[in-house]
Amino acid sequence: MKRRTIASFAAALTIVPRLSLASDAPVWLVQAARLPSTAIESGADAVVLVDEVNVTVSDDGRVTTRRNYAVRIRTRAGTSAAAVR
């Protein structure tokens, strides 16, 4: 019984995020989430998929910085990689 509950929970975690990603997330994040796992990731707690910074300086001198950051959390220990710094 316990094994079936764990398997059901794991299946729900796999399906539910994909449904919400399609409707709520920006295109760049959906694309990053679909990247396949690599052999290098197997021992990692987290893997950064996207880390992009764009800086724009307008004619009046105003600086706008935009960062796109996506991380794949593989273990509970990897959650710190998702913190905004």
C-alpha positions in Angstrom: 0.0 0.0 0.0 2.8 2.4 0.9 4.5 1.8 -2.4 1.4 2.5 -4.4 0.9 5.8 -2.5 4.5 6.9 -3.2 4.1 5.9 -6.9 0.9 7.9 -7.1 2.4 10.9 -5.4 5.5 10.8 -7.8 3.2 10.6 -10.8 1.2 13.6 -9.6 4.3 15.6 -9.1 5.3 14.8 -12.7 2.0 15.6 -14.3 0.8 18.6 -12.3 3.8 20.9 -12.9 3.6 20.2 -16.6 0.0 21.3 -16.8 0.7 24.5 -14.9 3.8 25.2 -16.8 2.0 25.3 -20.1 -0.5 28.0 -19.1 1.5 30.1 -16.6 5.1 30.1 -17.4 7.0 32.2 -20.0 8.1 30.4 -23.2 11.8 30.5 -22.2 11.0 28.7 -18.9 8.9 26.0 -20.6 11.7 25.4 -23.1 14.3 25.2 -20.3 12.1 22.7 -18.3 11.9 20.5 -21.4 15.7 20.2 -21.7 16.7 16.5 -21.2 18.7 15.5 -18.2 22.4 14.8 -18.8 24.8 12.3 -17.2 26.5 15.2 -15.4 23.3 16.0 -13.5 23.1 12.5 -12.0 25.1 13.5 -8.9 24.0 17.1 -8.6 21.5 18.5 -6.1 20.4 21.2 -8.6 21.3 22.2 -12.2 21.0 25.7 -13.6 19.2 25.6 -16.9 19.1 29.3 -17.7 21.0 32.2 -16.2 20.7 35.2 -18.5 21.1 38.9 -17.7 20.0 41.7 -20.1 21.0 45.3 -19.3 19.4 48.2 -21.2 20.3 51.8 -20.9 17.7 54.2 -22.2 18.3 57.6 -23.8 17.6 59.3 -20.5 20.3 57.2 -18.7 17.9 54.9 -16.9 19.3 51.4 -16.5 17.0 48.4 -16.6 18.3 45.0 -15.7 16.3 41.8 -16.4 17.4 38.4 -15.3 16.0 35.1 -16.5 17.0 32.2 -14.2 15.8 28.7 -14.1 17.1 25.8 -12.0 16.2 22.1 -12.0 16.0 21.0 -8.3 17.0 17.4 -8.1 17.1 16.8 -4.4 15.9 18.6 -1.2 19.5 19.8 -0.7 19.3 21.7 -4.0 16.5 24.0 -3.0 19.0 26.8 -2.0 19.9 27.1 -5.7 16.4 28.4 -6.4 16.8 31.4 -4.0 16.9 34.8 -5.6 20.1 36.7 -4.7 
